[in-house]
Amino acid sequence: MQKCERSVIHQNSLTPSHSPPTTRRSFALTNDRCRSYLGPMTIDAAVTTVQLTYPQVYHACHTRHQRKRTTEHALSARDAAILAHCSVESPMPPAKLARHLSIARSTLSEAVKKLTQAGYVRRLAQLDGDGRQSGILLTAKGLHAVRETSVLESARLAAVLAEASASDRAAIALGLSKLAEACRRYAERSSPRVGGSVS
């Protein structure tokens, strides 16, 4: 991946026009001839950006019909949340998932058992084959269910993303992934420890 650096003038649009701009070094995250640049951002500026942009994304892409508790995929809201926190590539330790969702491990264990039987997830007895704790992986059926039950409609989201360049789509996906990671870390730190083991 090509890394391109340049100096960028940042003018805070929320401050008076006479406020002096600041110069910061920025770098490209893609190798699309340095078209997309990201620079340092304060927490307050990031909060403002997320609060202003997410409603626009939701308005343009949200599913127009009200999803019932049980869908064609036989998923409850809790089941959908569990699937949305899993990955098709990286096994999710059950104890960590329970902390993320702030639910009892026994509750998660029961839900994962049903999701496994339905073919939405699969269990790995080991991670990396070295005997460590088990993990949960999303199956192809599970990924399809996540997309079908998402609050963001797949077709609308695809049409919106088609308006962005390939490099911008990569930056969008990376940014949202980083935000999701931060959400999971926050949830894990702030959630109370609940008892019970996950089998």
C-alpha positions as CSV (number, residue, x, y, z in Angstrom):
1,M,0.0,0.0,0.0
2,Q,1.4,3.4,-1.0
3,K,1.7,5.9,1.8
4,C,1.6,9.5,0.7
5,E,2.2,12.4,3.0
6,R,1.5,16.1,2.6
7,S,0.7,19.1,4.8
8,V,-3.0,20.0,5.1
9,I,-4.5,23.2,6.3
10,H,-7.3,22.5,8.8
11,Q,-9.8,25.2,9.4
12,N,-12.4,24.4,12.1
13,S,-15.7,25.3,10.6
14,L,-17.3,25.6,14.1
15,T,-15.0,28.4,15.2
16,P,-15.1,32.1,14.1
17,S,-13.6,32.7,10.6
18,H,-10.7,34.8,12.1
19,S,-9.4,31.8,14.0
20,P,-6.0,30.8,12.6
21,P,-5.9,27.5,10.7
22,T,-3.6,24.8,11.8
23,T,-1.2,22.8,9.7
24,R,-1.0,19.1,10.2
25,R,0.6,16.2,8.4
26,S,-1.9,13.8,6.9
27,F,-1.5,10.5,5.1
28,A,-3.4,8.4,2.6
29,L,-4.9,5.1,3.6
30,T,-5.2,3.9,0.1
31,N,-3.0,3.7,-3.0
32,D,-5.4,5.5,-5.2
33,R,-2.8,8.2,-6.0
34,C,-3.2,9.9,-2.7
35,R,-6.8,11.0,-3.2
36,S,-8.1,10.2,0.2
37,Y,-6.4,11.8,3.2
38,L,-7.0,11.6,6.9
39,G,-5.6,13.8,9.6
40,P,-5.7,14.1,13.3
41,M,-9.0,14.9,14.9
42,T,-10.1,15.8,18.3
43,I,-12.8,13.7,20.2
44,D,-15.2,16.6,20.1
45,A,-14.8,17.1,16.3
46,A,-15.2,13.4,15.8
47,V,-18.4,13.3,17.9
48,T,-19.8,16.2,15.9
49,T,-19.0,14.4,12.6
50,V,-20.6,11.1,13.7
51,Q,-23.7,12.9,15.1
52,L,-24.2,14.8,11.8
53,T,-23.4,12.0,9.4
54,Y,-25.0,8.9,10.9
55,P,-28.6,10.3,10.7
56,Q,-28.0,11.0,7.0
57,V,-26.8,7.5,6.4
58,Y,-29.7,6.0,8.4
59,H,-32.3,8.2,6.6
60,A,-30.9,7.2,3.1
61,C,-30.4,3.5,3.8
62,H,-32.7,2.3,6.7
63,T,-35.1,-0.5,6.1
64,R,-38.5,0.9,5.3
65,H,-40.6,-1.9,6.9
66,Q,-40.7,-2.7,10.6
67,R,-38.9,-5.9,11.3
68,K,-41.0,-8.3,13.5
69,R,-39.5,-10.0,16.4
70,T,-39.2,-13.2,14.5
71,T,-38.2,-12.9,10.8
72,E,-38.0,-15.4,8.0
73,H,-34.6,-16.3,9.5
74,A,-36.2,-17.1,12.9
75,L,-34.1,-14.5,14.6
76,S,-35.1,-12.4,17.6
77,A,-33.5,-9.0,18.2
78,R,-31.1,-10.6,20.6
79,D,-30.1,-13.3,18.1
80,A,-29.5,-10.6,15.5
81,A,-27.3,-8.7,17.9
82,I,-25.3,-11.8,18.6
83,L,-24.7,-12.5,14.9
84,A,-23.8,-8.9,14.2
85,H,-21.0,-9.1,16.8
86,C,-19.5,-12.2,15.1
87,S,-17.2,-12.6,12.1
88,V,-16.8,-15.0,9.3
89,E,-13.0,-14.9,9.8
90,S,-12.1,-14.2,13.5
91,P,-13.5,-16.5,16.1
92,M,-15.3,-14.6,18.9
93,P,-14.6,-15.9,22.4
94,P,-18.1,-16.5,24.1
95,A,-17.1,-14.8,27.4
96,K,-16.0,-11.7,25.5
97,L,-19.2,-11.7,23.5
98,A,-21.3,-11.9,26.6
99,R,-19.5,-8.9,28.0
100,H,-19.9,-7.0,24.8
101,L,-23.7,-7.6,24.9
102,S,-24.0,-7.2,28.6
103,I,-25.9,-10.5,29.0
104,A,-25.3,-13.4,31.3
105,R,-23.1,-16.2,30.0
106,S,-25.8,-18.8,30.5
107,T,-28.2,-16.7,28.4
108,L,-25.6,-16.4,25.6
109,S,-24.8,-20.1,25.8
110,E,-28.5,-21.0,25.2
111,A,-28.8,-18.6,22.4
112,V,-25.6,-19.7,20.7
113,K,-26.7,-23.3,21.0
114,K,-29.9,-22.5,19.1
115,L,-28.0,-20.4,16.5
116,T,-25.6,-23.3,15.9
117,Q,-28.4,-25.8,15.4
118,A,-30.0,-23.4,12.9
119,G,-26.7,-23.1,11.0
120,Y,-26.1,-19.4,11.6
121,V,-22.9,-19.9,13.6
122,R,-20.4,-22.6,14.2
123,R,-18.2,-23.4,17.2
124,L,-14.5,-23.9,17.2
125,A,-13.1,-26.0,20.0
126,Q,-9.8,-24.3,19.8
127,L,-8.3,-21.0,18.5
128,D,-5.2,-21.5,16.3
129,G,-5.2,-25.1,17.3
130,D,-3.3,-24.5,20.5
131,G,-6.0,-25.5,23.0
132,R,-7.1,-22.0,24.0
133,Q,-10.7,-21.1,24.7
134,S,-13.4,-21.8,22.1
135,G,-14.7,-19.3,19.6
136,I,-17.8,-18.6,17.6
137,L,-17.7,-18.0,13.8
138,L,-20.4,-16.6,11.6
139,T,-21.4,-19.0,8.7
140,A,-22.4,-18.0,5.2
141,K,-26.0,-18.4,6.3
142,G,-25.4,-16.2,9.3
143,L,-23.8,-13.5,7.3
144,H,-26.8,-13.6,4.9
145,A,-29.2,-13.3,7.9
146,V,-27.2,-10.3,9.2
147,R,-27.5,-8.5,5.9
148,E,-31.2,-9.3,5.5
149,T,-32.2,-8.2,9.0
150,S,-29.9,-5.1,9.2
151,V,-31.5,-1.8,9.9
152,L,-29.6,-0.6,6.8
153,E,-31.2,-2.1,3.7
154,S,-28.6,-3.9,1.5
155,A,-29.8,-2.6,-1.8
156,R,-30.0,1.0,-0.7
157,L,-26.6,0.8,1.0
158,A,-25.1,-0.7,-2.2
159,A,-26.6,2.1,-4.3
160,V,-25.3,4.7,-2.0
161,L,-21.8,3.2,-1.9
162,A,-21.8,3.1,-5.7
163,E,-21.7,6.9,-5.6
164,A,-18.3,6.8,-3.8
165,S,-15.0,6.0,-5.4
166,A,-13.3,2.7,-4.6
167,S,-10.8,4.4,-2.4
168,D,-13.5,6.3,-0.5
169,R,-15.4,3.0,0.0
170,A,-12.3,1.5,1.5
171,A,-11.9,4.5,3.8
172,I,-15.6,4.3,4.8
173,A,-15.3,0.6,5.6
174,L,-12.1,1.2,7.6
175,G,-13.6,4.1,9.5
176,L,-16.8,2.2,10.5
177,S,-14.7,-0.9,11.5
178,K,-12.6,1.3,13.7
179,L,-15.7,2.8,15.3
180,A,-17.2,-0.6,15.9
181,E,-13.9,-1.8,17.5
182,A,-14.0,1.2,19.9
183,C,-17.7,0.5,20.7
184,R,-16.8,-3.1,21.6
185,R,-13.8,-2.0,23.8
186,Y,-16.0,0.5,25.6
187,A,-18.8,-2.0,26.1
188,E,-16.3,-4.5,27.5
189,R,-14.8,-2.1,30.0
190,S,-18.1,-0.6,31.1
191,S,-20.2,-3.8,31.4
192,P,-20.5,-5.4,34.8
193,R,-19.0,-8.9,35.1
194,V,-21.8,-11.4,34.9
195,G,-21.4,-14.9,36.3
196,G,-21.8,-18.3,34.7
197,S,-19.7,-20.1,32.2
198,V,-20.3,-20.3,28.4
199,S,-20.2,-23.8,27.0
